């Protein structure tokens, strides 16, 4: 997965797929995604919010 594209999609108001959310979480856990990219995605979520399916996916994967 291209993490910058995932961040950009959310930043622009789009919806992240379950696969994208899973890639972010996996990258956080195995430290393959830098913390600054996780922080950028979280900031995009703060400003743009999450859809119900995104929230359900994130909760299920955690």
PDB file of N, CA, C and O in Angstrom:
ATOM      1  N   UNK A   1       0.839  -1.185   0.000  1.00  0.00           N
ATOM      2  CA  UNK A   1       0.000   0.000   0.000  1.00  0.00           C
ATOM      3  C   UNK A   1       0.884   1.248   0.000  1.00  0.00           C
ATOM      4  O   UNK A   1       1.965   1.265   0.588  1.00  0.00           O
ATOM      5  N   UNK A   2       0.410   2.262  -0.654  1.00  0.00           N
ATOM      6  CA  UNK A   2       1.113   3.536  -0.692  1.00  0.00           C
ATOM      7  C   UNK A   2       0.555   4.418   0.426  1.00  0.00           C
ATOM      8  O   UNK A   2      -0.519   5.003   0.285  1.00  0.00           O
ATOM      9  N   UNK A   3       1.278   4.509   1.519  1.00  0.00           N
ATOM     10  CA  UNK A   3       0.796   5.223   2.700  1.00  0.00           C
ATOM     11  C   UNK A   3       0.516   6.698   2.404  1.00  0.00           C
ATOM     12  O   UNK A   3      -0.522   7.198   2.836  1.00  0.00           O
ATOM     13  N   UNK A   4       1.390   7.424   1.686  1.00  0.00           N
ATOM     14  CA  UNK A   4       1.058   8.819   1.379  1.00  0.00           C
ATOM     15  C   UNK A   4      -0.271   8.979   0.628  1.00  0.00           C
ATOM     16  O   UNK A   4      -0.988   9.955   0.850  1.00  0.00           O
ATOM     17  N   UNK A   5      -0.602   8.034  -0.252  1.00  0.00           N
ATOM     18  CA  UNK A   5      -1.892   8.102  -0.958  1.00  0.00           C
ATOM     19  C   UNK A   5      -3.060   7.886   0.000  1.00  0.00           C
ATOM     20  O   UNK A   5      -4.109   8.512  -0.151  1.00  0.00           O
ATOM     21  N   UNK A   6      -2.885   7.009   0.978  1.00  0.00           N
ATOM     22  CA  UNK A   6      -3.927   6.769   1.982  1.00  0.00           C
ATOM     23  C   UNK A   6      -4.165   8.047   2.778  1.00  0.00           C
ATOM     24  O   UNK A   6      -5.308   8.433   3.025  1.00  0.00           O
ATOM     25  N   UNK A   7      -3.084   8.693   3.175  1.00  0.00           N
ATOM     26  CA  UNK A   7      -3.177   9.942   3.938  1.00  0.00           C
ATOM     27  C   UNK A   7      -3.847  11.015   3.088  1.00  0.00           C
ATOM     28  O   UNK A   7      -4.734  11.722   3.565  1.00  0.00           O
ATOM     29  N   UNK A   8      -3.428  11.139   1.838  1.00  0.00           N
ATOM     30  CA  UNK A   8      -3.987  12.155   0.948  1.00  0.00           C
ATOM     31  C   UNK A   8      -5.484  11.948   0.735  1.00  0.00           C
ATOM     32  O   UNK A   8      -6.250  12.911   0.744  1.00  0.00           O
ATOM     33  N   UNK A   9      -5.902  10.703   0.544  1.00  0.00           N
ATOM     34  CA  UNK A   9      -7.322  10.418   0.337  1.00  0.00           C
ATOM     35  C   UNK A   9      -8.146  10.917   1.514  1.00  0.00           C
ATOM     36  O   UNK A   9      -9.184  11.554   1.330  1.00  0.00           O
ATOM     37  N   UNK A  10      -7.678  10.624   2.731  1.00  0.00           N
ATOM     38  CA  UNK A  10      -8.413  11.060   3.920  1.00  0.00           C
ATOM     39  C   UNK A  10      -8.350  12.578   4.053  1.00  0.00           C
ATOM     40  O   UNK A  10      -9.348  13.217   4.387  1.00  0.00           O
ATOM     41  N   UNK A  11      -7.176  13.156   3.792  1.00  0.00           N
ATOM     42  CA  UNK A  11      -7.007  14.609   3.897  1.00  0.00           C
ATOM     43  C   UNK A  11      -7.949  15.351   2.953  1.00  0.00           C
ATOM     44  O   UNK A  11      -8.450  16.427   3.280  1.00  0.00           O
ATOM     45  N   UNK A  12      -8.183  14.766   1.783  1.00  0.00           N
ATOM     46  CA  UNK A  12      -9.059  15.391   0.792  1.00  0.00           C
ATOM     47  C   UNK A  12     -10.533  15.071   1.032  1.00  0.00           C
ATOM     48  O   UNK A  12     -11.386  15.480   0.244  1.00  0.00           O
ATOM     49  N   UNK A  13     -10.843  14.347   2.102  1.00  0.00           N
ATOM     50  CA  UNK A  13     -12.227  14.071   2.452  1.00  0.00           C
ATOM     51  C   UNK A  13     -12.753  12.741   1.959  1.00  0.00           C
ATOM     52  O   UNK A  13     -13.945  12.461   2.089  1.00  0.00           O
ATOM     53  N   UNK A  14     -11.886  11.917   1.394  1.00  0.00           N
ATOM     54  CA  UNK A  14     -12.302  10.610   0.905  1.00  0.00           C
ATOM     55  C   UNK A  14     -12.416   9.586   2.022  1.00  0.00           C
ATOM     56  O   UNK A  14     -12.131   9.866   3.187  1.00  0.00           O
ATOM     57  N   UNK A  15     -12.837   8.407   1.636  1.00  0.00           N
ATOM     58  CA  UNK A  15     -13.002   7.300   2.583  1.00  0.00           C
ATOM     59  C   UNK A  15     -11.887   6.282   2.370  1.00  0.00           C
ATOM     60  O   UNK A  15     -11.580   5.912   1.237  1.00  0.00           O
ATOM     61  N   UNK A  16     -11.289   5.836   3.462  1.00  0.00           N
ATOM     62  CA  UNK A  16     -10.267   4.792   3.387  1.00  0.00           C
ATOM     63  C   UNK A  16     -10.929   3.424   3.420  1.00  0.00           C
ATOM     64  O   UNK A  16     -11.887   3.201   4.161  1.00  0.00           O
ATOM     65  N   UNK A  17     -10.409   2.517   2.613  1.00  0.00           N
ATOM     66  CA  UNK A  17     -10.936   1.154   2.558  1.00  0.00           C
ATOM     67  C   UNK A  17     -10.473   0.361   3.778  1.00  0.00           C
ATOM     68  O   UNK A  17      -9.520   0.755   4.451  1.00  0.00           O
ATOM     69  N   UNK A  18     -11.141  -0.749   4.063  1.00  0.00           N
ATOM     70  CA  UNK A  18     -10.674  -1.610   5.155  1.00  0.00           C
ATOM     71  C   UNK A  18      -9.226  -2.060   4.960  1.00  0.00           C
ATOM     72  O   UNK A  18      -8.478  -2.175   5.931  1.00  0.00           O
ATOM     73  N   UNK A  19      -8.829  -2.314   3.720  1.00  0.00           N
ATOM     74  CA  UNK A  19      -7.452  -2.728   3.444  1.00  0.00           C
ATOM     75  C   UNK A  19      -6.462  -1.615   3.784  1.00  0.00           C
ATOM     76  O   UNK A  19      -5.385  -1.875   4.321  1.00  0.00           O
ATOM     77  N   UNK A  20      -6.834  -0.380   3.470  1.00  0.00           N
ATOM     78  CA  UNK A  20      -5.961   0.758   3.774  1.00  0.00           C
ATOM     79  C   UNK A  20      -5.827   0.961   5.279  1.00  0.00           C
ATOM     80  O   UNK A  20      -4.728   1.188   5.784  1.00  0.00           O
ATOM     81  N   UNK A  21      -6.929   0.881   5.980  1.00  0.00           N
ATOM     82  CA  UNK A  21      -6.889   1.034   7.435  1.00  0.00           C
ATOM     83  C   UNK A  21      -6.069  -0.095   8.045  1.00  0.00           C
ATOM     84  O   UNK A  21      -5.288   0.130   8.969  1.00  0.00           O
ATOM     85  N   UNK A  22      -6.245  -1.297   7.535  1.00  0.00           N
ATOM     86  CA  UNK A  22      -5.459  -2.432   8.008  1.00  0.00           C
ATOM     87  C   UNK A  22      -3.972  -2.237   7.763  1.00  0.00           C
ATOM     88  O   UNK A  22      -3.150  -2.581   8.613  1.00  0.00           O
ATOM     89  N   UNK A  23      -3.621  -1.686   6.606  1.00  0.00           N
ATOM     90  CA  UNK A  23      -2.208  -1.433   6.295  1.00  0.00           C
ATOM     91  C   UNK A  23      -1.615  -0.405   7.245  1.00  0.00           C
ATOM     92  O   UNK A  23      -0.472  -0.543   7.680  1.00  0.00           O
ATOM     93  N   UNK A  24      -2.386   0.623   7.566  1.00  0.00           N
ATOM     94  CA  UNK A  24      -1.903   1.628   8.522  1.00  0.00           C
ATOM     95  C   UNK A  24      -1.664   1.013   9.893  1.00  0.00           C
ATOM     96  O   UNK A  24      -0.628   1.250  10.514  1.00  0.00           O
ATOM     97  N   UNK A  25      -2.619   0.227  10.359  1.00  0.00           N
ATOM     98  CA  UNK A  25      -2.463  -0.397  11.679  1.00  0.00           C
ATOM     99  C   UNK A  25      -1.313  -1.397  11.696  1.00  0.00           C
ATOM    100  O   UNK A  25      -0.539  -1.436  12.652  1.00  0.00           O
ATOM    101  N   UNK A  26      -1.199  -2.200  10.652  1.00  0.00           N
ATOM    102  CA  UNK A  26      -0.095  -3.162  10.581  1.00  0.00           C
ATOM    103  C   UNK A  26       1.242  -2.434  10.564  1.00  0.00           C
ATOM    104  O   UNK A  26       2.193  -2.854  11.223  1.00  0.00           O
ATOM    105  N   UNK A  27       1.309  -1.346   9.810  1.00  0.00           N
ATOM    106  CA  UNK A  27       2.534  -0.560   9.750  1.00  0.00           C
ATOM    107  C   UNK A  27       2.883   0.098  11.063  1.00  0.00           C
ATOM    108  O   UNK A  27       4.057   0.247  11.400  1.00  0.00           O
ATOM    109  N   UNK A  28       1.862   0.492  11.807  1.00  0.00           N
ATOM    110  CA  UNK A  28       2.096   1.056  13.143  1.00  0.00           C
ATOM    111  C   UNK A  28       2.665  -0.007  14.068  1.00  0.00           C
ATOM    112  O   UNK A  28       3.623   0.242  14.799  1.00  0.00           O
ATOM    113  N   UNK A  29       2.072  -1.187  14.032  1.00  0.00           N
ATOM    114  CA  UNK A  29       2.499  -2.256  14.939  1.00  0.00           C
ATOM    115  C   UNK A  29       3.885  -2.803  14.614  1.00  0.00           C
ATOM    116  O   UNK A  29       4.668  -3.088  15.520  1.00  0.00           O
ATOM    117  N   UNK A  30       4.192  -2.949  13.328  1.00  0.00           N
ATOM    118  CA  UNK A  30       5.517  -3.494  12.994  1.00  0.00           C
ATOM    119  C   UNK A  30       6.554  -2.396  12.720  1.00  0.00           C
ATOM    120  O   UNK A  30       7.690  -2.670  12.335  1.00  0.00           O
ATOM    121  N   UNK A  31       6.129  -1.160  12.929  1.00  0.00           N
ATOM    122  CA  UNK A  31       6.989   0.024  12.801  1.00  0.00           C
ATOM    123  C   UNK A  31       7.542   0.225  11.389  1.00  0.00           C
ATOM    124  O   UNK A  31       8.597   0.833  11.214  1.00  0.00           O
ATOM    125  N   UNK A  32       6.830  -0.286  10.389  1.00  0.00           N
ATOM    126  CA  UNK A  32       7.248  -0.073   9.000  1.00  0.00           C
ATOM    127  C   UNK A  32       6.713   1.246   8.438  1.00  0.00           C
ATOM    128  O   UNK A  32       7.207   1.741   7.425  1.00  0.00           O
ATOM    129  N   UNK A  33       5.703   1.811   9.101  1.00  0.00           N
ATOM    130  CA  UNK A  33       5.184   3.126   8.731  1.00  0.00           C
ATOM    131  C   UNK A  33       5.704   4.110   9.770  1.00  0.00           C
ATOM    132  O   UNK A  33       5.480   3.925  10.966  1.00  0.00           O
ATOM    133  N   UNK A  34       6.399   5.158   9.322  1.00  0.00           N
ATOM    134  CA  UNK A  34       6.944   6.123  10.279  1.00  0.00           C
ATOM    135  C   UNK A  34       5.836   6.803  11.086  1.00  0.00           C
ATOM    136  O   UNK A  34       4.725   7.012  10.599  1.00  0.00           O
ATOM    137  N   UNK A  35       6.163   7.135  12.305  1.00  0.00           N
ATOM    138  CA  UNK A  35       5.175   7.768  13.182  1.00  0.00           C
ATOM    139  C   UNK A  35       4.650   9.080  12.615  1.00  0.00           C
ATOM    140  O   UNK A  35       3.493   9.430  12.846  1.00  0.00           O
ATOM    141  N   UNK A  36       5.484   9.814  11.874  1.00  0.00           N
ATOM    142  CA  UNK A  36       5.003  11.076  11.307  1.00  0.00           C
ATOM    143  C   UNK A  36       3.896  10.835  10.286  1.00  0.00           C
ATOM    144  O   UNK A  36       3.017  11.682  10.125  1.00  0.00           O
ATOM    145  N   UNK A  37       3.922   9.685   9.588  1.00  0.00           N
ATOM    146  CA  UNK A  37       2.847   9.386   8.646  1.00  0.00           C
ATOM    147  C   UNK A  37       1.581   8.962   9.388  1.00  0.00           C
ATOM    148  O   UNK A  37       0.476   9.320   8.981  1.00  0.00           O
ATOM    149  N   UNK A  38       1.734   8.208  10.461  1.00  0.00           N
ATOM    150  CA  UNK A  38       0.572   7.860  11.290  1.00  0.00           C
ATOM    151  C   UNK A  38      -0.041   9.142  11.843  1.00  0.00           C
ATOM    152  O   UNK A  38      -1.261   9.301  11.848  1.00  0.00           O
ATOM    153  N   UNK A  39       0.810  10.055  12.308  1.00  0.00           N
ATOM    154  CA  UNK A  39       0.337  11.335  12.849  1.00  0.00           C
ATOM    155  C   UNK A  39      -0.399  12.145  11.788  1.00  0.00           C
ATOM    156  O   UNK A  39      -1.423  12.763  12.078  1.00  0.00           O
ATOM    157  N   UNK A  40       0.116  12.144  10.563  1.00  0.00           N
ATOM    158  CA  UNK A  40      -0.538  12.876   9.474  1.00  0.00           C
ATOM    159  C   UNK A  40      -1.922  12.303   9.185  1.00  0.00           C
ATOM    160  O   UNK A  40      -2.873  13.052   8.959  1.00  0.00           O
ATOM    161  N   UNK A  41      -2.034  10.972   9.194  1.00  0.00           N
ATOM    162  CA  UNK A  41      -3.341  10.350   8.959  1.00  0.00           C
ATOM    163  C   UNK A  41      -4.306  10.683  10.097  1.00  0.00           C
ATOM    164  O   UNK A  41      -5.476  10.984   9.859  1.00  0.00           O
ATOM    165  N   UNK A  42      -3.811  10.628  11.332  1.00  0.00           N
ATOM    166  CA  UNK A  42      -4.664  10.955  12.477  1.00  0.00           C
ATOM    167  C   UNK A  42      -5.128  12.410  12.423  1.00  0.00           C
ATOM    168  O   UNK A  42      -6.270  12.706  12.776  1.00  0.00           O
ATOM    169  N   UNK A  43      -4.259  13.314  11.986  1.00  0.00           N
ATOM    170  CA  UNK A  43      -4.657  14.711  11.857  1.00  0.00           C
ATOM    171  C   UNK A  43      -5.738  14.858  10.786  1.00  0.00           C
ATOM    172  O   UNK A  43      -6.694  15.614  10.964  1.00  0.00           O
ATOM    173  N   UNK A  44      -5.585  14.137   9.678  1.00  0.00           N
ATOM    174  CA  UNK A  44      -6.603  14.173   8.627  1.00  0.00           C
ATOM    175  C   UNK A  44      -7.933  13.646   9.155  1.00  0.00           C
ATOM    176  O   UNK A  44      -8.991  14.188   8.832  1.00  0.00           O
ATOM    177  N   UNK A  45      -7.882  12.588   9.967  1.00  0.00           N
ATOM    178  CA  UNK A  45      -9.099  12.042  10.575  1.00  0.00           C
ATOM    179  C   UNK A  45      -9.724  13.072  11.513  1.00  0.00           C
ATOM    180  O   UNK A  45     -10.945  13.227  11.537  1.00  0.00           O
ATOM    181  N   UNK A  46      -8.899  13.771  12.280  1.00  0.00           N
ATOM    182  CA  UNK A  46      -9.414  14.791  13.194  1.00  0.00           C
ATOM    183  C   UNK A  46     -10.176  15.870  12.424  1.00  0.00           C
ATOM    184  O   UNK A  46     -11.269  16.270  12.826  1.00  0.00           O
ATOM    185  N   UNK A  47      -9.599  16.338  11.319  1.00  0.00           N
ATOM    186  CA  UNK A  47     -10.220  17.419  10.559  1.00  0.00           C
ATOM    187  C   UNK A  47     -11.358  16.953   9.657  1.00  0.00           C
ATOM    188  O   UNK A  47     -12.322  17.694   9.461  1.00  0.00           O
ATOM    189  N   UNK A  48     -11.270  15.746   9.106  1.00  0.00           N
ATOM    190  CA  UNK A  48     -12.272  15.265   8.142  1.00  0.00           C
ATOM    191  C   UNK A  48     -13.262  14.263   8.720  1.00  0.00           C
ATOM    192  O   UNK A  48     -14.330  14.037   8.151  1.00  0.00           O
ATOM    193  N   UNK A  49     -12.905  13.664   9.851  1.00  0.00           N
ATOM    194  CA  UNK A  49     -13.784  12.669  10.451  1.00  0.00           C
ATOM    195  C   UNK A  49     -13.658  11.316   9.765  1.00  0.00           C
ATOM    196  O   UNK A  49     -12.928  11.151   8.788  1.00  0.00           O
ATOM    197  N   UNK A  50     -14.396  10.354  10.311  1.00  0.00           N
ATOM    198  CA  UNK A  50     -14.424   9.002   9.753  1.00  0.00           C
ATOM    199  C   UNK A  50     -15.871   8.616   9.488  1.00  0.00           C
ATOM    200  O   UNK A  50     -16.777   9.010  10.223  1.00  0.00           O
ATOM    201  N   UNK A  51     -16.075   7.848   8.440  1.00  0.00           N
ATOM    202  CA  UNK A  51     -17.407   7.328   8.165  1.00  0.00           C
ATOM    203  C   UNK A  51     -17.700   6.204   9.160  1.00  0.00           C
ATOM    204  O   UNK A  51     -16.799   5.712   9.839  1.00  0.00           O
ATOM    205  N   UNK A  52     -18.956   5.811   9.235  1.00  0.00           N
ATOM    206  CA  UNK A  52     -19.309   4.692  10.117  1.00  0.00           C
ATOM    207  C   UNK A  52     -18.572   3.408   9.725  1.00  0.00           C
ATOM    208  O   UNK A  52     -18.067   2.708  10.603  1.00  0.00           O
ATOM    209  N   UNK A  53     -18.497   3.079   8.423  1.00  0.00           N
ATOM    210  CA  UNK A  53     -17.738   1.873   8.056  1.00  0.00           C
ATOM    211  C   UNK A  53     -16.251   1.966   8.425  1.00  0.00           C
ATOM    212  O   UNK A  53     -15.659   0.972   8.846  1.00  0.00           O
ATOM    213  N   UNK A  54     -15.647   3.143   8.272  1.00  0.00           N
ATOM    214  CA  UNK A  54     -14.239   3.307   8.658  1.00  0.00           C
ATOM    215  C   UNK A  54     -14.065   3.093  10.161  1.00  0.00           C
ATOM    216  O   UNK A  54     -13.141   2.409  10.601  1.00  0.00           O
ATOM    217  N   UNK A  55     -14.962   3.685  10.935  1.00  0.00           N
ATOM    218  CA  UNK A  55     -14.893   3.539  12.392  1.00  0.00           C
ATOM    219  C   UNK A  55     -15.069   2.082  12.793  1.00  0.00           C
ATOM    220  O   UNK A  55     -14.350   1.584  13.660  1.00  0.00           O
ATOM    221  N   UNK A  56     -16.015   1.401  12.172  1.00  0.00           N
ATOM    222  CA  UNK A  56     -16.248  -0.014  12.479  1.00  0.00           C
ATOM    223  C   UNK A  56     -15.020  -0.853  12.127  1.00  0.00           C
ATOM    224  O   UNK A  56     -14.634  -1.742  12.886  1.00  0.00           O
ATOM    225  N   UNK A  57     -14.413  -0.572  10.986  1.00  0.00           N
ATOM    226  CA  UNK A  57     -13.210  -1.312  10.575  1.00  0.00           C
ATOM    227  C   UNK A  57     -12.073  -1.077  11.548  1.00  0.00           C
ATOM    228  O   UNK A  57     -11.423  -2.027  11.984  1.00  0.00           O
ATOM    229  N   UNK A  58     -11.826   0.173  11.894  1.00  0.00           N
ATOM    230  CA  UNK A  58     -10.743   0.494  12.826  1.00  0.00           C
ATOM    231  C   UNK A  58     -10.964  -0.193  14.168  1.00  0.00           C
ATOM    232  O   UNK A  58     -10.030  -0.757  14.738  1.00  0.00           O
ATOM    233  N   UNK A  59     -12.180  -0.148  14.668  1.00  0.00           N
ATOM    234  CA  UNK A  59     -12.498  -0.780  15.951  1.00  0.00           C
ATOM    235  C   UNK A  59     -12.312  -2.291  15.873  1.00  0.00           C
ATOM    236  O   UNK A  59     -11.733  -2.895  16.777  1.00  0.00           O
ATOM    237  N   UNK A  60     -12.798  -2.901  14.800  1.00  0.00           N
ATOM    238  CA  UNK A  60     -12.678  -4.353  14.634  1.00  0.00           C
ATOM    239  C   UNK A  60     -11.216  -4.785  14.558  1.00  0.00           C
ATOM    240  O   UNK A  60     -10.840  -5.805  15.137  1.00  0.00           O
ATOM    241  N   UNK A  61     -10.398  -4.023  13.854  1.00  0.00           N
ATOM    242  CA  UNK A  61      -8.994  -4.396  13.674  1.00  0.00           C
ATOM    243  C   UNK A  61      -8.141  -4.163  14.916  1.00  0.00           C
ATOM    244  O   UNK A  61      -7.091  -4.784  15.084  1.00  0.00           O
ATOM    245  N   UNK A  62      -8.595  -3.275  15.774  1.00  0.00           N
ATOM    246  CA  UNK A  62      -7.826  -3.024  16.994  1.00  0.00           C
ATOM    247  C   UNK A  62      -8.024  -4.163  17.959  1.00  0.00           C
ATOM    248  O   UNK A  62      -7.461  -4.149  19.054  1.00  0.00           O
TER     249      UNK A  62
END
